[in-house]
Amino acid sequence: MATVKQIQFRLRLAKKTLTKVNKELAATKARVKKLEAQLKKTKAAEKTVKAKTKKAPAKKKKVAKKKAPAKKKRVAKKK
């Protein structure tokens, strides 16, 4: 069985650990909020850039002209 002093010591250690974790948690939450705000701004900036630089309209493909059918050569008549 643990003594009273040992239990008190462990309790103090647990409380210290808890306060440390809570501080880290608060700092992490703040970092997450900051990064989410940056992400939101960046996405909005990308949308405006994309809107400004619209794609050039697609060029129409030139249709190849059909070749006229070859003319028949006249055959010289025999006399």
N, CA and C of each residue as an Amber inpcrd file, in Angstrom:
protein
   237
   0.8410000  -1.1710000   0.0000000   0.0000000   0.0000000   0.0000000
   0.8890000   1.2380000   0.0000000   0.4720000   2.2460000  -0.7940000
   1.2450000   3.4830000  -0.9090000   0.9740000   4.3880000   0.2820000
   2.0020000   5.1600000   0.6310000   1.8430000   6.0880000   1.7490000
   1.1330000   7.3470000   1.2800000   0.7160000   8.1790000   2.1910000
   0.0020000   9.4170000   1.8830000   0.9000000  10.3410000   1.0850000
   2.1800000  10.4290000   1.4910000   3.1090000  11.3260000   0.7950000
   3.3320000  10.8760000  -0.6460000   3.4190000   9.5590000  -0.8630000
   3.5990000   9.0480000  -2.2310000   2.3930000   9.3980000  -3.1000000
   1.2210000   9.2510000  -2.5460000  -0.0050000   9.5600000  -3.2950000
  -0.0580000  11.0520000  -3.6020000   0.2970000  11.8830000  -2.6300000
   0.2940000  13.3290000  -2.8410000   1.3040000  13.7040000  -3.9360000
   2.4640000  13.0610000  -3.9150000   3.4990000  13.3200000  -4.9290000
   2.9850000  12.9610000  -6.3260000   2.3860000  11.7830000  -6.4390000
   1.8440000  11.3460000  -7.7390000   0.7200000  12.2710000  -8.2030000
  -0.0800000  12.7300000  -7.2690000  -1.1740000  13.6400000  -7.5970000
  -0.6340000  14.9580000  -8.1340000   0.4210000  15.4870000  -7.4810000
   1.0440000  16.7250000  -7.9840000   1.6110000  16.5240000  -9.3850000
   2.2730000  15.3840000  -9.6080000   2.8220000  15.0930000 -10.9450000
   1.7030000  15.0270000 -11.9870000   0.6030000  14.3810000 -11.6330000
  -0.5260000  14.2600000 -12.5600000  -1.1080000  15.6310000 -12.8780000
  -1.2090000  16.4940000 -11.8680000  -1.7410000  17.8380000 -12.0830000
  -0.8140000  18.6540000 -12.9760000   0.5020000  18.5140000 -12.7500000
   1.4730000  19.2240000 -13.5940000   1.3420000  18.7730000 -15.0470000
   1.2430000  17.4570000 -15.2160000   1.1010000  16.9100000 -16.5680000
  -0.1720000  17.4260000 -17.2260000  -1.2500000  17.4680000 -16.4510000
  -2.5270000  17.9350000 -16.9800000  -2.4490000  19.4010000 -17.4090000
  -1.8270000  20.2490000 -16.5870000  -1.7260000  21.6680000 -16.9510000
  -0.8570000  21.8420000 -18.1900000   0.2030000  21.0470000 -18.2730000
   1.0930000  21.1150000 -19.4440000   0.3220000  20.7190000 -20.7200000
  -0.4420000  19.6380000 -20.6200000  -1.2200000  19.1670000 -21.7700000
  -2.2590000  20.2070000 -22.1660000  -2.9120000  20.8230000 -21.1950000
  -3.9250000  21.8360000 -21.4820000  -3.3170000  23.0350000 -22.2020000
  -2.1120000  23.4470000 -21.7740000  -1.4340000  24.5670000 -22.4340000
  -1.1030000  24.2040000 -23.8740000  -0.5790000  22.9940000 -24.0660000
  -0.2410000  22.5450000 -25.4170000  -1.4930000  22.4480000 -26.2850000
  -2.5680000  21.9950000 -25.6880000  -3.8250000  21.8680000 -26.4260000
  -4.3160000  23.2380000 -26.8810000  -4.2580000  24.2180000 -25.9900000
  -4.6900000  25.5730000 -26.3450000  -3.8130000  26.1360000 -27.4560000
  -2.4980000  25.9080000 -27.3570000  -1.5800000  26.3980000 -28.3830000
  -1.8500000  25.7180000 -29.7220000  -2.1170000  24.4270000 -29.6790000
  -2.3890000  23.6840000 -30.9060000  -3.6830000  24.1570000 -31.5520000
  -4.7200000  24.3980000 -30.7410000  -5.9800000  24.8980000 -31.2850000
  -5.7850000  26.2480000 -31.9600000  -4.9790000  27.1010000 -31.3340000
  -4.7120000  28.4150000 -31.9200000  -3.9780000  28.2690000 -33.2430000
  -3.0180000  27.3600000 -33.2890000  -2.2780000  27.1270000 -34.5380000
  -3.1910000  26.6270000 -35.6410000  -4.0910000  25.7200000 -35.2820000
  -5.0270000  25.1680000 -36.2670000  -5.9130000  26.2690000 -36.8240000
  -6.4240000  27.1330000 -35.9600000  -7.2800000  28.2400000 -36.4190000
  -6.5120000  29.1580000 -37.3580000  -5.2690000  29.4520000 -37.0020000
  -4.4340000  30.3360000 -37.8140000  -4.1960000  29.7240000 -39.1970000
  -3.8690000  28.4280000 -39.2150000  -3.6130000  27.7600000 -40.4890000
  -4.8810000  27.6600000 -41.3360000  -6.0320000  27.4230000 -40.7000000
  -7.2880000  27.3680000 -41.4500000  -7.6120000  28.7230000 -42.0720000
  -7.3130000  29.7920000 -41.3550000  -7.5470000  31.1350000 -41.8930000
  -6.6440000  31.3840000 -43.0990000  -5.3830000  30.9610000 -43.0000000
  -4.4580000  31.1180000 -44.1290000  -4.9500000  30.3240000 -45.3300000
  -5.4160000  29.1060000 -45.0810000  -5.9080000  28.2610000 -46.1620000
  -7.0960000  28.9080000 -46.8520000  -7.9980000  29.4590000 -46.0850000
  -9.1840000  30.1180000 -46.6310000  -8.7800000  31.2950000 -47.5190000
  -7.8290000  32.1210000 -47.0410000  -7.3570000  33.2680000 -47.8220000
  -6.6880000  32.8200000 -49.1120000  -5.8860000  31.7710000 -49.0140000
  -5.1730000  31.2780000 -50.1880000  -6.1340000  30.7390000 -51.2360000
  -7.1470000  30.0010000 -50.7940000  -8.1400000  29.4730000 -51.7390000
  -8.8730000  30.6070000 -52.4410000  -9.2220000  31.6420000 -51.6920000
  -9.9200000  32.7870000 -52.2770000  -9.0100000  33.4860000 -53.2850000
  -7.7350000  33.6120000 -52.9670000  -6.7910000  34.2610000 -53.8770000
  -6.6420000  33.4500000 -55.1600000  -6.5910000  32.1230000 -55.0420000
  -6.4700000  31.2760000 -56.2310000  -7.6950000  31.4190000 -57.1180000
  -8.8650000  31.5100000 -56.5170000 -10.0830000  31.6580000 -57.3170000
 -10.0580000  32.9550000 -58.1120000  -9.6080000  34.0380000 -57.4830000
  -9.5790000  35.3170000 -58.1900000  -8.5540000  35.2890000 -59.3070000
  -7.4270000  34.6220000 -59.0870000  -6.3970000  34.5210000 -60.1330000
  -6.9400000  33.7160000 -61.3070000  -7.6310000  32.6190000 -60.9940000
  -8.1950000  31.7870000 -62.0610000  -9.2470000  32.5640000 -62.8410000
 -10.0320000  33.3710000 -62.1430000 -11.0770000  34.1440000 -62.8110000
 -10.4610000  35.1990000 -63.7260000  -9.3470000  35.7740000 -63.2960000
  -8.7010000  36.8100000 -64.1070000  -8.0490000  36.2240000 -65.3510000
  -7.4380000  35.0730000 -65.2120000  -6.7520000  34.4590000 -66.3460000
  -7.6430000  33.3870000 -66.9460000  -8.6230000  33.8490000 -67.6940000
  -9.5180000  32.9010000 -68.3530000  -8.7780000  32.2540000 -69.5140000
  -9.1960000  31.0790000 -69.8460000  -8.5830000  30.3770000 -70.9670000
  -8.9730000  31.0900000 -72.2590000  -8.0200000  31.1080000 -73.1930000
  -8.3120000  31.6820000 -74.4920000  -9.3370000  30.7790000 -75.1780000
 -10.2260000  31.3760000 -75.9580000 -11.2150000  30.5200000 -76.6130000
 -10.5300000  29.5340000 -77.5490000 -11.0550000  28.3570000 -77.5980000
 -10.4500000  27.3090000 -78.4070000 -10.5170000  27.7000000 -79.8840000
  -9.4200000  27.5070000 -80.5670000  -9.3890000  27.8290000 -81.9870000
 -10.1050000  26.7340000 -82.7460000 -10.8080000  27.1700000 -83.7970000
 -11.5100000  26.1860000 -84.6080000 -10.5040000  25.4730000 -85.4850000
 -10.6970000  24.1950000 -85.6230000  -9.8030000  23.4250000 -86.4700000
 -10.1530000  23.7040000 -87.9220000  -9.1250000  23.8710000 -88.7300000
  -9.3690000  24.1080000 -90.1450000  -9.7670000  22.7890000 -90.7940000
 -10.7970000  22.9010000 -91.6180000 -11.2760000  21.7120000 -92.3090000
 -10.5160000  21.6020000 -93.6190000  -9.9500000  20.4500000 -93.8720000
  -9.1920000  20.2530000 -95.1040000 -10.1590000  20.2860000 -96.2870000
  -9.7620000  21.0130000 -97.3140000 -10.6270000  21.0970000 -98.4950000
 -10.5550000  19.7770000 -99.2440000 -11.6940000  19.4130000 -99.7850000
 -11.7240000  18.1810000-100.5580000 -11.0940000  18.4400000-101.9190000
 -10.3220000  17.4910000-102.3380000  -9.6910000  17.6340000-103.6560000
 -10.7450000  17.3710000-104.7230000 -10.6480000  18.1600000-105.7940000
 -11.5740000  17.9610000-106.9030000 -11.2260000  16.6280000-107.5550000
 -12.2320000  15.9270000-108.0220000 -11.9380000  14.6350000-108.6550000
 -11.0580000  14.8550000-109.8830000 -10.1470000  13.9380000-110.0970000
  -9.2140000  14.0700000-111.2210000 -10.0010000  14.0520000-112.5300000
  -9.6290000  14.9790000-113.4240000 -10.3040000  15.0410000-114.7180000
  -9.7770000  13.9450000-115.6030000 -10.7040000  13.4100000-116.3800000
 -10.2810000  12.3490000-117.3150000  -9.5570000  12.9850000-118.4880000
  -8.4760000  12.3560000-118.8540000  -7.7290000  12.8630000-120.0110000
  -8.4710000  12.4200000-121.2620000  -8.4570000  13.3320000-122.2270000
  -9.1090000  12.9790000-123.4780000  -8.2070000  12.0560000-124.2800000
  -8.8190000  11.0990000-124.7570000  -8.0720000  10.1330000-125.5750000
  -8.1600000  10.6180000-127.0130000  -7.0170000  10.6690000-127.6790000
  -6.9990000  11.1240000-129.0790000  -7.6830000  10.0720000-129.9480000
  -8.5150000  10.5660000-130.8560000  -9.2380000   9.6440000-131.7400000
  -8.3120000   9.1670000-132.8580000  -8.5110000   7.9520000-133.2290000
  -7.7260000   7.4050000-134.3390000  -8.4080000   7.7700000-135.6420000
  -7.6080000   8.0610000-136.6460000  -8.1700000   8.4130000-137.9550000
  -8.0430000   7.2980000-138.9220000
